[in-house]
C-alpha cells in the first residue's frame, strides 16, 4: 500500500484517468463555444494546481499555449482571466520549457497589456507576464523591458497594485548593482509616494517594494545609512508614513483595510527602520524551511498566488518550485521523535534556546539604536 492508502494499481489507474481528463480538457480549450473553453480552462487550472502533471503536458504544451494566446487576445474578460492564470502554471509544470513558453507568449501578453482595443484592467494578465518571465529566468535586458512596462502603470490607475507586485518580483532577479545604481535612484521616490495611496493593496505592494530595494542597499554596503536616501525621497516623511500605517488612525478608512495592512507594515517598518529581518517558517513533510529575506518572501508569495491551494503539493514534488526557493524537500524524511525533556529544552517558549534567541534580538536592536545615536 502507498502512503495515500491506495494500492499501486489503484494509483496507476487514477493517474491514467487524470491524464485522460487533461487530454479531454486540452481539446476543449479550442472549442468554438466560450463557455466550453472557460470550463476547460478552469479544469486544467485545477488539475495543474493539484499536482505536478509534466508527463501529461510534455507533448501538448504547444497546443495549450496556442489556446492561451488566442483566449488572451479574443476571449471575454473571464476567459482572459482564466487563460492568464493558466500560463504561469504551465511554466512551473514544464520548467525545462519555461523559456520557450515565455518567448512564445510574451508578444501576446505585451499586446494585451498595451493595446487599448483589447486591454482590460485584469491583474491576472500582469501577474502572468511577470511569473512567466520570472520562471523562464530570461536575460536581464528583457526583464528590464517588461519592468518598464509595469512601471508605466504605477501612475496610470490601471492594476497598480498588481503592477507594483510584478515589478518587485522581477527586481529580485536583477543584479545587485543594477538594483542599487538604477532602480533605487529611479524609483524609490515614486514608490514612497505610493504609500499615500487610497488603495490598501497599493500601499502594501509599495511597502514591500521599498523593503526589497533597501535590502539590496544594505547587502551592498555595511555602512548603509537610511539618511542616504534623502537624495531620492524625503526620508523623514517616508518613515513617519510607514510607522503611521502600522497603527493607522485615518478617519474614514475602512477597518478591514487597517487590519489588512497592519501585519505587513509591522514587518516592513521593523526592517526599514530597525533592520530587523523578516522571518517566515513553513513545515513540509515534517521538514522546516525558513525564509528571512524580502527577496525570498516576495518570490514565496508570488508562488503562493500562482499555485493557490496547490502550493504545498508543488513544494513537496516540483523541483522548479524548490529551486526557486532554494529548498530541497526530502521525500523519505523521517521525523525524529523528542522525549518530553527534549521538547521542554527545545520547543518551550521558556527554553534556553528561545531565551538566547530573544536576547540576541535585543542585543541587535540595542546595537542599532546605539549606532543611530552616534
N, C-alpha and C positions, 0 to 999 in steps of 0.2 A: 504493500500500500504506500502511496505517496503522502507527503506532509499534508496535502489537501484532503486526504481521506478517500481519494479515488484510486482505483486500480490503474496501472499503466495503460491498459486497453481503453478504459473509460476516458482517461486524459487524452489519449491519441484521437479517439472519436470526437471529443469536444473540440480539439484543435482543428480537426478536419472540418467540423461543422462551422467553426468560426471563419476559417479560410473561405469556405463555400459562401458564407453570408457576405463576407467582404467582396468577393468576386461579383455577387449579385448587386451589391450596393454600388460598386465601381461602374458597372454597366449602366445603372440608373442615373449616374452623375451627368450623363449626356442626354437624358430623356428630354423630349421637347416640352413636357409639361413642368412648369415651375414648381408645383407642389411636390412632384415626384423627385425632382433634383434636390429640393430642400430637405425632404425626408431622408434621401440617400446621404447627403452631407452630414446631417445630424447623426445618422447611424455609423458612418465611418469615423466621425469625431469621437463618438462614444467608445468604439472598439479600440481606436488608437490610444485613447487615454487609459483604457482599462488594462492594457498590456502591450508589451513590445511585439509588434507583428511585422518585423522587417522581412521575414521569409515570405509572407503573403503579398508584400508590396514590391519586392525587388524587381519583378518583371512588368509591373503595372504602373510604376511611378510616373512615367511619361504620360500615360493616359489620364491619370489623376490630375497631374499638373496642367494638362491642356484643359480639362474640365474646370479647374480652379480659375485659370486665367479668363476663360470665357464667362464664368459666373461673375468674376470681379468686374468685367467690362460691361456686360449686358444684363446682368441679373438685377432684380429688385433689391431693396435695402436689406431684407432678411437674408437673401441669397448671398449678397456681398459679405455680410457679417459672417455667415457660416463658412464661406469659401476662404475668407481671410483667417478664420480660426483654424481651419484645417491645414493651411500651408505650413506654419511652423511645426505642427505635429508630424507632418511628412518629413521635414528636415531632421527632426530629432529621432525619428524612427529609422531613417536611412542616412546615418552620419557620413558614410563614405561618399554619398551622392549629394551632400548638402551644398557644396559649392556650385555644382551643376544646376541644382534646383534654384538657387538664388539667381544665378546668371540668367537663367531662362525666365524667371518670374519678375525680375527687377524692372524691366521696361514697362510691364503691365502695371505693377504696383505704383511706379512713379507717375504714370499717366493717370491712374485713378486718383492719386493724391493731388495732382496739379491741373488736370483738365477740368475746367469749370462745367463742361457739358455733362460729365459723368461723376464728378466729385461730390461726395456727401460727407457730412461730419460723422465719420464712422471710426472710432478709436481702434477697432479691431484691425483695420487696414494699416494704420500706423504701426501698431504692435507687430503685425505680420511682417512688415518690411524690416523692422528692427531685428526681430528674432531670426528671420531667415538670413540676414546679413551676419548676425552675431554667431549663429551656429556654423555658418559657412567659413567664418574666420577669413574674410576677404582681405585684400591688400588695403593698407591704411588710406591711400588716396580715395578709394572707392567708398570706404566707410565715412570718411570726412565729407564727401559729396552728399551722402544720404543725411548726415547730421545737419548739414547746412539747410537741407530741405525742411527738416524738423524745426530747426531754429527759426526759420521764417514764419512758422506757425505760432511762435511764442506770443506775438503781438497781433495775430490775425483774428483771435477769438474763436478759432476752429480747433477743436480737440486739443486744447492747450495742455491739459494735464497729461494726456497720452503722448503728446509730442515731447514734453519735458522728460517723462519717464524713459521714452525710447532714446532720446538724445543722451541721457545719463548712462543707460545701459551700454551704448556704443562707446561712450567716453571711457568706460572701464577697459576697453580693448586696445586703446591707443598707447603709444609710447609715453612714458612719464614726461619726457622733455616736451612733447607736443602739448600735453595737458597743462604743464606749468608755464610754458612760454607763450602759448597761443590761446588755449581755452580760458585760462584764468583771466588774463588781461582783456580778452574779447567778450567774455560772457558773465563774469562774476557779478558785475553791477546789474545786469539785466535780470539775473536770477534772484538777486537780493530784492529787487523791486517787486518781483512776483510774490514775495512773502506777504504783500499787502493785498493780494487778490481776494475778491469776494468768494471765490470758489475754493472750498476746503481741499479738494483734490489737487488743485494747482499749488496751493500753499505747501502741502506735504511734498509734492514732487519737486518743487523748488528747493525746499529744505534738504532733501536727500541729495540733490544735485550739488548744492553748496558743500555738503559733507564730503562728497566724493572729490571735489576739486581741492578742498582744504586738506584732505587726507593725502593727496598727491604732493601738495606743497610740504607737508610735514615729513613725508617719506624722503623727499628730495633734499631736505636741509635740517640738520639737528638744531640749528639756531633760528628756526622759523618763529616769527613773532606775528601775531594776528594783526597788529597795527600796520604791518607792511601792506595790508590790503587796502589802506586808505587811498592808495594810488588808483584804485578801481571802483571803490564804493565808500559810502560813509559807514565805517566800521561800528561806531557807537550806535547809529540808528539800526544797523543790522542786528547787533547783539541785543539791543533793547527790544526789537521786534520779536526775535527768537524767544527770549525769556517771557515776553507777554503772551506768546502763543501757547506756552505750556499751561498757563492758568488763565485762559482767555476770559476777560470780563467785558468784552464788547457787547454793548446793549443791542438787542435786535438780532443778534447772531443765533442761529438755531442751536439748541442744546446738543443735538446729535452731532453737529459739526464740531462743537467744542470737545466732545468725548472722542470723536474720531481722530482728532489731531493731537490729543494730549500725549499719548504714549510715543508716537513718532517724534514729536518735537522735544519730548523729555530726553530721548536718546540723542537726537540731533544737537540740541543745545549743550548737553553734557560733553559731547565730543568737540564741538566747535569752540565752546568757551573754556572747558577744563581739560580737553584732550583725553577724556575717558572713552576707551574703545567700546563699540557696541558688542554685544555677545548674544548669539542665539544658538541653542543646542537642539539637535534632533537625535532621536533614537530610532535606528533602523535595524531590524533583526538582532536586537539586543546589543547593538554597537552604537556608541555615542560619537556624534560628529559636531564639532563646534565651528562657528563662523564668526570671526571677530574683526572683520574689516568692512568698511562700507562698500568696497568694490565687490566682495563676495555676497554681501547681503542684497545688493541690487540685482546681482545675477541670480541669486536664490529666489528672490521674489518674482523675477521675470519668468523663471521656470515654473513656479507655482501658478502664476497667472495663465500660462500656456497649458499646463497639464491638469490643472484644477484637481478634481478628486483622484486623478491617476498619478499624482506626483510621487507618492510613496512607492507605488508599484514600479515606476520607472527608475526611481532612485535605487531600488533593490537590484534591478536587472539590466538597465540601459547604460552601457559603457559611455555613451556620448554625454549623458547627464552626469555621470560620475567624474568624467574627465573635466567637464566644465567646473564642477565644484571641488576638484582636487580631492575627491573622497572615494576610496575603493571599498566597496562593500563585500565582505566575505560571506558567501552563501552558506558555507559549512561551519560558521562560527558557533561555538558553544558557550553559553553564558556560564560564568563562574559563580557558584553559589557562595554567599558570605554567611558566616555564622552570626549570631546575634551580637557578639562582641565586636566583630569586624564592621557590622552595619553601624554600630554606635560610633566607632572610630572614624569611619569614612563618610557616612551619609547623614548623620545627625547635624542639624543646624549649629549645635553646640560642640561639634567635634573639633579636634585640634586643627584639622585640615581647613575647615571653614573659617575658624578663628584666624588662622595665619593668612588666609586669602583676604579677609576683611581688613586685617592690619596692613597688608601690603597695599591695598587700595587706598587706605587712609594715608599711608606714607607717600604714595604717589601724588595724591591730592595736595598734601601739605607741601611737597617739593614744588609743585606747580604754583601754588599760592605764593611761596617764598620767591620764586623766580619773577612773578608779576610784581611783587613788592619792590625788588631791587632793580 
